[in-house]
Structure formats: C-alpha cells, structure tokens
C-alpha cells in the first residue's frame, strides 16, 4: 500500500524557477515509463508505416501520451480484436497530432506535423480513423476538415474511441460475444469524465462512456464522481512562472494524511450510492485517479470493464507498480519488461525510482496536450525552423 509523503513537488520548490517543457525529454520519458511496463513481444501496434502491408478497415491511433499507461494500449487492441474489427493500431511520434506546437503558439508547424501524420495514417486506406486521445481528436478533425474544404475530399473520418466502441456494440447487438450475458449481480460504478468545461468534444465522449456502461452486462452507472476536497486528482494548476495550464497535480502538494483522507472521502461517496468502483476513460485522468485507488474502491479504466465482459483480462500495470512503493519489488516485478528492451539493471533501477515512487512527479514532463489551451513550449520552439529541427530529431 502506498504511503504518500508529499515530500516533493513537480519542478522542485516554490522558490525555484519552473523548468520549461522539453518536448524531446517528454517523448523520452514516455518511452522510459512504457518500457518498464510492457514486453517488446507484446507490442502489436505500428510505430512506423513499413511493417504492416495491405489495407485495413479501421486505423486505431493509440497516441503518444497513453504510453505512460500501456496496459490501456494493450486493452484497446484486445478490444478491437474481441469485437472482430479489421484494424491496424498505431502509436508514437510518427503519428503525432502536432497539437502541442499549436497551443504553444505555432499553428503553422502544428498543421504541418498533423498533415505528415495524416499521410502516414492513410497508408492503410482506411475510411475510419479512431483516436484515443482527446487532443489528437481535435487536431486531426481540424486538419481533415481543412483537407476536405481545400480538395473536396478527405482520406478518412476521425472519431473518438469512446464513440466508435459504442457504435460497434450497437451494430453487433445480440452478436456481441459477452462471456456472461446475464450475470447474477450488478456492479455499480461512479464515473470520472470531463465535460464542456474542458472542451465541447468531451461531452460526446462522456455520454458515450455512460451509454456503453449501460450495455456491459453486470455494470450499472451510478453517476459522476465528485472530486475530493483536496481537488480532482487529474487537475493541473498553474504556478507562478508556468508557461501554460500544465502545472502540478494534487499529489504534488498533499501529505500522507491528506492522501488517506481523500481516499476516505471517495469511499464514503461511493458507499452512499452503492458503487464498488470508480471508472475513468481518459488516459491522463486514469493515471492520476488510479493513484487514489484502494482495495475497498478500485479505480478502473472503463475499457477494462468492457474487456473483462468480453473475456479479456489485462491488469492495470501502472496502478500496481505505483502502489507497490518499493523499488526492489518494482524492479523485480518489471524485470521481464525492461530486460526485453535491453535496459541494464542499474538503469532500470534509476527509472523505477523516477516513475514509480510517489515523489516521481518531479521528473515528469507534462505536455500541453494534457489540458486543452495549455502552452508549455519555451519561446525558442515557436520559431518554425527550430520547431522543424525538433520534429526531425523526434522523427515526427
């Protein structure tokens, strides 16, 4: 059980100048965290456009940020397979939406990055492009619409995974391969899902999740969860000197007693409505809310509930590792993962200490994509030539 100490805030003490967002380091840190949680031979998604020949009915773009919680990526791929979808999955910088450059003040570069990615995503001749990240959805929908207006056509339609999964379940109807279509008991769940206060597209995603929960045998929607008194776990606050809405989260500031009190508040709220779990749907929200998970009230990604009902069980590796709070135990448990990537043990130990002890937040680079409207790039990256150089280095 994690014992949160509150010893360290993101970016150091309040007296220190906050470090500017470093996009190269952001992608590196995602890759490091990812390689602590997934074996090389488990990766079935494309990181480039050369490995998977032929066409596909659907392209599932898993995005970049979700690499911090790769069990979600594994679950999404497994869901598409279980539902019999002809698809290819993509992830990483080759398929970057470019949105961070746009919110940083360089929409021209953002559009160019997105258009490069659209060309790559069109490799498989799909008419449907499913996005798992809300920011990617907004950016790609914008650029695809621009192409449609400029040329009279577009390579594909862009849809969010929450809405696509719901439509697929409705299309299949009684043919959905539920493991137990009529379970003996229902499990009530509370939902954390943002709405119009963040972006207009969030409303449709939230409604799709609520409707999907109603289709899963044995699951009953009990309402939206209210944030604990310390604030929403996935809330990002501005601090003096921050370059955008990409500040530190609740865990940056609270101590062990406040952490436990927040868990108790959530448990009391759940018990009041007979809920047995809190479910999420956005990968960043899940990452932060899952740190408040407990044996009495687990925090579960809603797609994990859907996968379980279809006979697929993929444990939440991020939540498990973060709550172990013991470097040696985490190192041992992750050995099959980091060894498969050729990471030396001393380096793996360093990465475990960086990402999977509570004070790890000080090392995390939070991208502007985590909140619509954020701007985290230092001024020099707003220069087009400098931005293009960064794109080449990151293979975008």
SVG drawing of the C-alpha trace seen along z (x, -y; Angstrom):
<svg xmlns="http://www.w3.org/2000/svg" viewBox="-29 -34 53 50">
<polyline fill="none" stroke="black" stroke-width="0.4" points="0.0,0.0 1.4,-3.3 2.4,-5.7 2.4,-9.1 4.8,-11.5 4.2,-14.7 8.0,-15.3 8.5,-16.7 6.6,-19.0 6.7,-18.9 9.6,-21.1 11.2,-21.5 10.4,-24.0 8.3,-27.1 11.5,-29.2 12.9,-27.6 12.2,-28.7 9.9,-26.2 11.7,-24.3 10.3,-24.9 8.7,-22.0 11.2,-20.0 9.4,-18.0 12.4,-15.7 12.5,-14.8 8.8,-14.4 8.9,-11.7 11.9,-10.1 10.2,-9.9 7.1,-8.3 9.3,-5.7 11.1,-5.0 7.9,-4.6 6.4,-2.5 9.4,-0.1 9.0,0.6 5.5,1.9 5.4,3.8 7.5,6.5 8.8,6.0 7.0,9.0 3.6,7.7 3.8,4.7 1.5,5.2 1.0,1.6 2.9,-0.2 5.5,-2.8 6.2,-3.5 4.4,-2.7 6.5,0.1 5.8,3.2 2.1,3.9 1.3,4.3 -2.2,4.1 -5.4,2.3 -7.4,2.1 -11.0,1.2 -10.0,-1.0 -6.8,-2.6 -6.7,-2.9 -4.3,-5.6 -3.3,-5.0 -1.5,-8.3 1.7,-9.3 0.6,-10.2 -1.0,-6.8 2.5,-5.2 2.7,-6.1 -0.1,-3.6 0.5,-0.9 -2.0,1.5 -4.6,-0.8 -3.0,-0.3 -3.0,3.4 -6.6,3.3 -7.7,1.2 -6.0,3.5 -7.5,6.5 -11.0,4.9 -10.8,4.4 -9.7,8.0 -12.5,9.3 -15.1,7.3 -13.8,8.7 -12.7,5.4 -10.3,5.3 -7.8,2.8 -4.2,1.7 -3.0,-0.1 -0.5,-3.0 1.3,-4.9 4.2,-7.2 5.8,-10.3 5.4,-9.1 1.7,-9.6 1.9,-12.8 -1.1,-15.2 1.2,-18.2 -1.2,-19.9 1.5,-20.8 3.1,-23.1 -0.3,-24.7 -1.1,-25.5 2.4,-26.8 1.7,-29.5 2.9,-27.9 -0.2,-26.7 1.6,-26.5 4.1,-23.9 1.3,-22.1 -0.7,-21.8 2.4,-20.6 3.1,-17.9 -0.5,-16.8 -0.6,-16.6 2.5,-14.4 0.9,-12.1 -2.4,-12.1 -0.4,-10.9 1.1,-8.1 -2.3,-7.2 -3.7,-7.0 -1.2,-4.2 -3.8,-1.5 -6.6,-3.0 -9.0,-3.1 -12.1,-5.3 -12.3,-5.4 -9.6,-6.8 -10.2,-6.2 -8.4,-8.5 -7.8,-7.5 -6.6,-10.9 -9.0,-13.9 -6.4,-16.4 -5.4,-14.2 -9.1,-14.0 -9.5,-17.8 -6.3,-18.4 -6.9,-15.7 -10.6,-16.6 -9.5,-20.2 -6.9,-19.2 -9.0,-16.6 -11.8,-19.2 -9.2,-21.6 -8.3,-19.0 -11.9,-18.4 -12.5,-22.1 -9.3,-22.6 -9.5,-19.5 -13.2,-18.4 -12.3,-15.1 -10.6,-13.7 -8.7,-10.4 -10.9,-9.3 -13.4,-10.3 -12.0,-10.9 -13.9,-9.6 -13.0,-9.2 -12.6,-5.7 -15.4,-6.1 -17.9,-6.8 -16.6,-4.2 -16.8,-1.4 -20.4,-2.4 -21.4,-2.4 -19.7,1.0 -21.5,2.5 -24.8,1.2 -24.1,2.5 -23.3,6.0 -26.3,6.0 -27.0,9.6 -23.9,10.8 -21.6,9.1 -19.5,12.0 -20.3,11.4 -18.8,14.0 -21.8,13.9 -24.8,12.0 -26.9,12.3 -24.6,12.1 -26.2,12.9 -25.4,9.4 -24.8,5.9 -21.8,3.8 -22.5,0.1 -19.7,-2.3 -19.1,-6.0 -17.5,-7.8 -14.9,-10.5 -15.3,-12.1 -14.7,-15.8 -17.3,-17.8 -17.8,-21.1 -15.8,-22.9 -12.7,-21.4 -13.8,-21.1 -17.0,-20.7 -16.0,-17.2 -15.7,-15.9 -19.5,-15.9 -20.0,-13.4 -17.2,-11.2 -18.7,-11.3 -22.2,-10.4 -20.7,-7.6 -19.0,-6.1 -22.2,-6.3 -24.2,-4.6 -21.5,-2.0 -21.5,-1.2 -25.2,-0.6 -24.6,2.1 -22.0,4.0 -23.7,7.0 -23.4,6.6 -22.4,3.0 -24.6,0.1 -23.8,-3.6 -24.2,-5.3 -23.4,-8.8 -20.5,-11.2 -17.9,-11.1 -17.2,-14.4 -13.6,-15.3 -12.3,-15.0 -11.9,-18.2 -8.2,-18.5 -9.2,-18.7 -9.5,-16.5 -6.6,-14.1 -6.1,-14.9 -6.4,-18.7 -3.5,-20.7 -2.9,-24.0 -0.9,-27.0 2.0,-28.1 3.9,-31.4 6.0,-31.3 4.3,-28.4 4.0,-28.7 0.6,-27.2 -2.1,-25.1 0.3,-22.3 1.0,-22.7 1.4,-20.1 -1.4,-17.8 -3.0,-17.3 -0.4,-14.7 2.3,-17.4 1.0,-19.2 -0.7,-16.8 0.8,-14.8 0.0,-11.2 -2.8,-12.2 -4.5,-14.3 -4.0,-11.4 -5.7,-9.0 -8.5,-11.5 -9.1,-11.9 -9.4,-8.1 -11.8,-8.0 -14.0,-10.8 -14.2,-8.9 -15.1,-5.7 -17.8,-7.4 -19.2,-8.9 -19.2,-5.6 -20.9,-3.8 -23.6,-6.4 -24.8,-5.3 -23.8,-1.7 -20.8,-2.0 -18.0,0.5 -15.5,-1.2 -14.6,-4.5 -14.2,-4.3 -12.3,-6.7 -11.8,-6.9 -9.0,-9.4 -5.5,-8.0 -4.2,-11.0 -7.2,-11.1 -6.8,-7.4 -3.1,-7.7 -3.8,-10.3 -7.0,-8.9 -5.6,-5.4 -3.1,-6.6 -6.1,-7.1 -7.3,-3.5 -7.7,-1.2 -8.8,2.3 -12.2,1.0 -12.6,-1.3 -10.6,-0.4 -10.2,-2.9 -10.6,-1.1 -10.5,-2.2 -14.0,-1.7 -12.5,0.2 -11.0,2.7 -14.6,3.4 -15.7,3.8 -12.7,6.1 -13.4,8.2 -17.0,8.7 -15.6,10.0 -13.3,12.4 -10.1,10.3 -8.2,9.5 -5.2,7.2 -4.1,6.0 -3.6,2.3 0.2,2.4 0.7,-1.3 -1.6,-1.2 0.0,1.9 3.6,0.6 2.8,-2.8 1.1,-1.4 3.9,1.0 6.1,-1.9 9.1,0.4 12.0,0.0 13.3,3.6 9.8,5.1 9.0,3.0 12.4,3.7 11.8,7.5 8.2,7.3 9.2,5.3 12.2,7.3 10.6,9.2 9.6,5.9 12.8,3.8 15.1,6.8 13.2,7.3 14.2,3.8 17.9,4.4 17.8,2.0 20.6,2.6 19.6,3.3 21.2,0.2 19.4,-2.0 16.1,-0.1 16.6,-0.9 17.0,-4.5 13.9,-4.6 11.9,-2.8 12.9,-5.5 11.9,-8.1 8.5,-6.9 7.1,-4.5 7.7,-6.0 5.2,-8.8 7.7,-11.6 8.3,-10.6 6.2,-13.5 9.2,-15.9 10.6,-14.2 7.5,-14.1 7.2,-16.3 3.6,-17.4 2.7,-18.2 0.2,-20.9 -1.9,-18.1 -2.9,-17.2 -5.1,-20.2 -6.7,-22.0 -5.4,-25.5 -2.1,-24.9 1.1,-26.3 4.3,-24.7 6.9,-25.2 9.7,-27.7 9.8,-30.7 12.6,-29.4 10.5,-26.4 7.9,-28.8 10.4,-29.5 9.5,-27.5 13.0,-26.4 13.8,-25.4 10.5,-23.5 11.2,-21.7 14.6,-20.6 12.9,-19.3 10.4,-17.4 13.3,-15.7 15.1,-14.8 11.9,-13.2 11.1,-11.5 7.8,-13.3"/>
</svg>
